[in-house]
Amino acid sequence: MGLDLRKYNQVFLDTAPFIYYFEENPKYIDLMSEFWDQVYQHQINVITSIITYIELLTFPEKENNHKLASQYRESLTNSEHISIYPLNILVADATVNYRARYALKTPDAIQLATAELCGAELILTNDTEWKKTEIKEIAFLDDLLAK
């Protein structure tokens, strides 16, 4: 996979990796399956934000795909390894800093603020906008595939 999760306790997962896994994206499914295998094998906490929950459920609900929406809800709310961090004033203040410093869109800034406040040791995404930050703990799926 190009990523060994054994040294991490807390990993923040952005929206796209969830989508790639649940919808079995052919380009990323092996990578994401290996990610989840390592999460369960090494008892890693996966953190995401309420933004991910909203983003994951919007499209299936819009398309009346209640089966996929239900799968997302069930997986995000009933997994012992996934925690959804809520939006609160601390996240809001950190979001302001990310938006001001890097000119990120609000959802992206919320994601990064949540990762920071939850103590994520690694952030997994495929959002190239995040490359303009100075955050060293970000791993991009496309970069991992290239390894």
Secondary structure by P-SEA (a helix, b strand, c coil): cccccccccbbbbcaaaaaaacccccccaaaaaaaaaaaaaabbbbbbcaaaaaaaaaaaaaacaaaaaaaaaaaacccccbbbbcccaaaaaaaaaaaaaccccaaaaaaaaaaaaaccccccccccccccccccccccaaaaaac
